[in-house]
């Protein structure tokens, strides 16, 4: 829910100035951190043969005004369903790039769960010597 704050100024010469001061957004962010999945992803021949560990961090905006009052799961996003969708999408994909995976997965999640904003970080873990993880963070939509 977005509220517009309007200020009305009356100047000494009786001109009225209406100013849109700012917008206040009532949106909450749910986060799922360090989701770990084994999958085959990559451009090199060995990456197509060997499952690799990837980790995901997901944030998405939700309006919790109803669920925070009702305290019912049916009034919010079910985190376990989100994780199941992520796992299913990744296991059934044949993408080579984490960039492609991030974009297509975020599009799927936004559509499937009617999300207005999403931030997704995907890392491939331990595939380059002396580098703990490599990956991408994308953000789509608006709050």
N, C-alpha and C positions, 0 to 999 in steps of 0.2 A: 504494500500500500504506500503511495507517495502523497505527501501533503505539500502544497505550495504555500509559502509564507509570503504574504503581501503586506507591504508597508505603504501607508498613505501619508504624504507630507502636505501640509498646507503652508505655503510661503506667504510672506507679508503682503504680496500683491494679489493674494487669493488664487494663485495658480495652484492646481492640485497635481501633485506628482505621485504616480503609482509606480512602485518598484517591486519587481519580483526578486526577493532577497535570496532565497535558496530553496532547494528541495530537500526534504527529509525522507529518507527511504527506510521503511520498516521491513527489512529483509534480514534473515539470519543465514549463517553459513554453516552447513554440515560438512564435516571432514572425515574421510576414511584414510588412514595413514598406513603406509608400508604393506600394502596388499601384495603378496608374493605369489608368483605364478611361474611355472616352468613351461616354456614353449620354444618352438623353432622359429627364429626370426633372424634375418640377416641376408647379406648379399653374397658372402663367400660360400664356397661349396661345403666347407666343414660346418658352417652355421645352419645349413639346411639338413644336416644329418644328426646334429647333437642338440638336445634341448638345453636351453639356457635359462638362468634365473633372471627374471625381471621383477622390478618392484614398481608399484604405482601409488601415488598420493592423489586423492581426489577431493575437491571441494566443490560444493554446489549450493546455490542460493535457494532458500525455501521460505515461505511465509508460515511461521509457526504460530500465528495468532489463534488459529482454531485448535491445533493439537496441544498447545501449551495449556489451554483451558479444559479441553475434554480429556486429556491424558490417554487418548486412544491412538493406537498404531494406524488405524484406518484413516486418520486425519493428517498423516504425514507420509514421508517417503520411508519405505521399509528398507533399511540398510542391507539386510541379507539378500533381498531381491536385486539390489544394485550390484552387490558383489557377484551374485550368480550370473547376472547379465554380462559383467566384465569378464568373468572366467569363460563363459560360453563363447563370447565374441572372440576372445584371444585364441582359444583352443581351435576354433573353426576358421581362423584367418590364415592366409598364406602370404601375408605381407612381408616385405623385405626390410623396410625402414621403420624405425621407431617414430619418425615424423608422420608417416602414413598411418601407422597404428593410432597415434595420438589423435589425429584429426578425425579419422573414421570412427573411432570409439567414442569420442566426445559427441559427434553428430548422432550416433546411435543412442547414447544415454540421454541426450537432450530431447530426442524424439520419444523414446520409450517412456521416460519419466516426466515429460512435460517440464523440463528445466529451462529457466530463463537465462541462467549464467552458470558456467562451469569452468573450473581450473583443473587441469590434469597434468601430472608430472609422471613420465615413464622413464625408468632407468634400466639399462642392461648392466648387470653386475659382474665385475671381474673378468671382462673379456679382453682388456688391453693391459699388458704388464705395467705395473706402477700406477694404475688408475683404478680407484675403487669402483666407480660407476660412471657411465656416460648416459646421456639422455636428453630429453626435451621437456619443457613446460609450455603448455598452450593455455590460452584463456579465450573463451567464446561467449557471446551474448553480453547482456548488461544487467546490472542490478537496478 
